[in-house]
Amino acid sequence: MEPCMEYFLAQVLQKDMGRRVQIAQELIEYITDRQKSHDLEQDQSMLDRMVDGLAAGWVNSSNFKGKHKNAILQMITTVEIFYNPSVQSCFYTLLEQVFRAAAEAGPYDILKLYNTKGNIINISPKLESNTRQTQYKLEVVAADCKTDSLGSELATALGFDLLAMEKRLQALEKKILVESADMPSIMYEMRNRVESFREKLESVEHLSWLGLFKELTEGMNKPSPFYHKCSLRKTKEECQQVMENYLQMSSLEVTEEVRQYLKTPTFDNWQWEDAEIMVLLQLMYIDLDFMSKFNIEMEVLQQFLFEVYRHYNNIPFHNFKHCFCVTQMMYGLIWLTDLQNKMDDIDILTMLTSAICHDLDHPGYNNAYQINARTELALRYNDISPLENHHCSVAFKILEKPENNIFRNLTTEQFKRIREGMIKCVLATDMTRHNEILNQFRSIVSVFDFHNKNHKDILTMIIIKVSDISNEARPLDVAEPWLDCLLQEFFNQSDMEKLEGLPVSPFMDRDKVTKPSSQTGFIRFVLLPLFIELANLFPNLEQHIIDPVRKALDYYTEMEKALEKEKQNRTGGSQSDKVVKPPEKQNENQKNTDQTESYKTANSTKLKVNSSGILKKTKALQPLQKIE
C-alpha cells in the first residue's frame, strides 16, 4: 500500500529516536515522488488537519513526549515548505546545512558534490539515493571564503565583483540536470573565465595594471604554452620524471620517416614532449656519426642533454622547446647544404652543440633590461652581451663535470678549438651585433673559401643566427604559436619595465604592438636580408627558407591591412583591437604543409605503451633494437 501522511504521522508517534531519521527520509522521498507526479492536492486536507491540530495544541497533550513534538513540528514544517512554492528556497537552505554538517564545513566554506563519474552534481531535494556501490563524494573545495584576500582586494580595486560572479556560477550550477550529470558548455566557459581571472591575479608580479586584462591574440587554432603558473626553475620532481621517460625511450629505434622529417625546416615541434625531444637531439648526434668520430659515450651524452634540459627555464619563449627548434633548424641546414662534406667534423659538432646551449638559463628579460636594471649579469659582464656570455658560462659549467662532458675524450687542442667556436657562435646571437656580422658575411660571400678559417667562422655565426630567428621559415601553424609566445615574453618585460620605471622598448609595449606590426618590419628588414645572403652561398635554400618567409610577410601584411580596416570601421573607441585573420591563412597553411604531409602523419598520434611497457609514439618510435 502506498504510504500517506497519516502513515508518517503514526510512525513518528510510535517509534523511537533512531527510527525517526529513517521515517524522515521516507517522508522526503514520498513528497518528492508526489511532486514529480503533480499529485499534491489530495494531501492538502491532511496537511491542513496537521496544521490545525498543531494550532489547537493537541501535540501538547501528555500522550506525546517532547522528542515526538519536535519530530512532528519538523515534519509539518518540511511538508509546508514542499507545498508552498514561496518558501521552497528555505528547504534548500536546510538541506545545505545538513550537507555542511556532514562535511564538518563552516558557514563560509564552499562544498562540491560529485557522482561516481566525477561529475559535479547539484545539492537539491531531487538528489537520487546512493548506495555503498554508488557513493557520492562530498568535498570542501574552499575554506572560509568570506575572509578578504589579496585576490578579492585586487578585484574590488579593479572594479570586478567576484561575489556576483560566484552567484552567477552557482545559479548556473543549479540548472544542471541531475539525470544527465553533465555540465552545459556555458558552465565550462564560465569556469574557464573565472580560472583565467584567478591566474592573472596570481601572476601580478609579471603584469602591469595597464595590461592585466588585454588578451594577447584571438582565434588561435593551436594553443600556445604560456607559463602563468610555473616557477622559473624546473622542480626536482619534474626533471626526474622527464629523465625517467627519456631513458625509457632512448633505447627505441626511430623510424626512417621521422629521421628524414627531422632534417626538414618544416618540422613541427609542438607534437613532441620534452623527453621525446631529448631522444631527437640524441638522434642528431648519432646520425651525424659524432658518437664514433669523437668517442662520445651514450651515457655521457644522455646526462649532458638532461643537464641542458634542466638549465632551460619555464618562460614563454626562450625555453627548452626553443632550444630544440634552433638546433633542429641548424641540423636541417647542415643536411640541406651538405656541410659535412664542406667543413671539418669538429666544426659541425661545434655548431650543433652551440645551438643546443645558446640560450641556457635565459631569465626571460633581454640584454636591454639587464643593462638598464643593472642586474648581476650586466655588472658581471660589463654590459657586453650579458645574456650571451651567461649562456656560454652555464654551458661550460655543465661540461666541467666528467659525467656531462661529451668532449672529455678529445685532445686539449680539439677542446680549445670547440670552446673558441662555441663562444663565437653563442655571442653571435646577440641581435645588437646583427648588422656587424651580416656585413662581414656580405663582404666575403662572393669569394667564399671553405679552406679559409675566417670565412668558415663567419659562416658558422650566420647559420646559428638564421637558426635562432627561423620560426617564420616554418609552416604558419607551427610559426604563429611561437610568435604568441615571444610577444608574451616581450609584454612581460615591458610591464616590468613600466613598474620599475625603466625605459620601455617600443617593440615590446603591449599598448603599442600588434601581432602583424611586430612581424612585418622584422621580416622585411632583418629576416629576409639575412636569409637571402645565406641563399646566395647556398642557392638551394631559397625554396626551403626564403619562400616561406615571403609568404609569412604577405600573411602579416594582409593581417595588418585587415586590422587597420577594422579600426576605421569601428563606431566606438572603447572596444579593444581585434586581430582579424585573413582568409588566405588556411590556403597558406595547406601550401606549406603539403610537402610534409606523410611526415606529419607519422607524428600526429599520441603516445602509447607497447606490450613491453615502453612508451612509444605510434608510427614514429618503434622498439626495434638497442642503439649501440
Salt bridges, closest charged atoms under 4 A:
GLU2 OE1 - ARG34 NH1 3.10
GLU6 OE2 - ARG49 NH1 3.30
GLU26 OE2 - ARG19 NH2 3.85
ASP39 OD2 - ARG34 NH1 3.50
ASP43 OD2 - ARG34 NE 2.99
GLU96 OE2 - ARG100 NH2 2.79
GLU139 OE1 - LYS137 NZ 3.80
GLU173 OE2 - LYS112 NZ 2.54
GLU189 OE2 - ARG193 NH2 2.68
GLU195 OE2 - ARG198 NH2 2.29
GLU195 OE2 - LYS229 NZ 3.82
GLU202 OE2 - ARG198 NH1 2.35
GLU205 OE2 - HIS206 NE2 3.96
GLU215 OE2 - LYS200 NZ 2.96
GLU253 OE2 - ARG259 NH2 2.19
ASP268 OD2 - LYS222 NZ 3.31
ASP274 OD1 - LYS321 NZ 3.35
GLU276 OE2 - LYS617 NZ 3.44
ASP287 OD1 - ARG259 NH1 2.37
GLU297 OE2 - ARG408 NH2 3.16
GLU307 OE1 - ARG310 NH2 2.80
GLU307 OE1 - HIS311 ND1 3.84
ASP344 OD2 - ARG417 NH2 2.91
ASP344 OD2 - LYS456 NZ 3.95
ASP345 OD2 - LYS293 NZ 3.24
ASP347 OD1 - ARG417 NH2 3.19
ASP347 OD2 - LYS456 NZ 3.78
ASP359 OD2 - HIS322 NE2 3.16
ASP359 OD2 - HIS358 NE2 2.84
ASP359 OD1 - HIS391 NE2 3.27
ASP361 OD1 - ARG233 NH1 2.16
ASP361 OD2 - HIS390 NE2 2.70
GLU376 OE2 - ARG380 NH2 2.59
GLU420 OE2 - LYS424 NZ 3.42
GLU420 OE2 - LYS453 NZ 3.66
GLU436 OE2 - ARG433 NH2 3.24
ASP457 OD2 - LYS424 NZ 3.01
ASP457 OD2 - LYS453 NZ 2.84
ASP468 OD1 - HIS322 NE2 3.26
ASP468 OD1 - HIS358 NE2 3.13
ASP477 OD2 - LYS600 NZ 3.70
GLU480 OE2 - LYS515 NZ 2.82
GLU480 OE2 - LYS581 NZ 2.55
GLU480 OE1 - LYS585 NZ 2.73
ASP484 OD1 - LYS515 NZ 3.38
GLU489 OE2 - HIS318 ND1 2.52
ASP495 OD2 - ARG510 NH2 2.52
ASP509 OD1 - LYS498 NZ 2.91
ASP511 OD2 - LYS498 NZ 2.84
GLU533 OE2 - ARG442 NE 3.43
GLU542 OE2 - ARG550 NH1 3.72
GLU558 OE2 - LYS561 NZ 3.92
ASP577 OD2 - LYS567 NZ 3.60
ASP577 OD1 - ARG570 NH1 3.06
